[in-house]
Amino acid sequence: MLSAVTLQSDTVFAADAAANIRADVANGQVIFNEGKGDASACVGCHGEKGLGMDAMGAPRLANIGQVYIVKQLANFANDLYVPSGMGAVMNGVGKALSDQDRRDVAAYLDSLEYEMDSSDLKALAADKIKVGKPEQGKILVTKGIKGRVPACQDCHGFNGRAPHIPALNQQKYTYLVNQLNNYRDGSRASDPKVNKIGIMQGIAKKLSDENIVDIAAFLSTSPRITP
């Protein structure tokens, strides 16, 4: 069952943060494209338009939520989340950026014109990556598993879109699979400042391998639409 306390805390954090963000989009664009000090340029892994790269497991950052990006960069800076693999660079990036820099980068990414960039599931399958079934993923995202797993849209919005919780539609397939597995094995928590375990760990632990790849297949190819 979802924690009402955690949900409320997340919402309050998001509302307060949104109200207090003062950002320089132009500075954010410079940092994204050129880096700053010890922070490498974001564009190298996340692409020139912030759309992410399946080959690197790098997530889409454009239009996923300004408040969410600020929070995640702060989590990296404070070692509240330490990714593995190529993502391990993010802790150093977070530490190298000031609070204002993080807000500026997030504002720039939020200002970009929305662009579709679905994961190429056929190409991933050709590379021997296990790919799920979008039609099965849609059921899980919109309806969940009765009595066991809530629908993703309950928190993230219709088809994975919401203002203060990260947008999931058009997120990269490999990133979604990796993160759901990280939540399931306990190596990542949804918001360690609020709750050591977090909502997403509890949900992911109830998902099978098939559930995870199906959800990722749907979300990574789902357009941004409204009910």
SULLINGI-V882132 format. One record per run of one state. SS is the DSSP state (h for helix, s for strand, l for the rest). FROM is the first residue (numbers start at 1). TO is the last residue. Records with the same first field share a line. If there is no record, write none. Layout:
# SULLINGI-V882132
SS: FROM-TO / FROM-TO
This chain:
# SULLINGI-V882132
l: 1-3 / 21-24 / 35-35 / 37-38 / 40-42 / 47-52 / 57-57 / 59-65 / 78-84 / 97-98 / 112-120 / 127-133 / 144-144 / 146-148 / 150-152 / 157-172 / 186-198 / 205-208 / 220-227
h: 4-20 / 25-34 / 43-46 / 54-56 / 66-77 / 85-96 / 99-111 / 121-126 / 134-143 / 153-156 / 173-185 / 199-204 / 209-219
s: 36-36 / 39-39 / 53-53 / 58-58 / 145-145 / 149-149
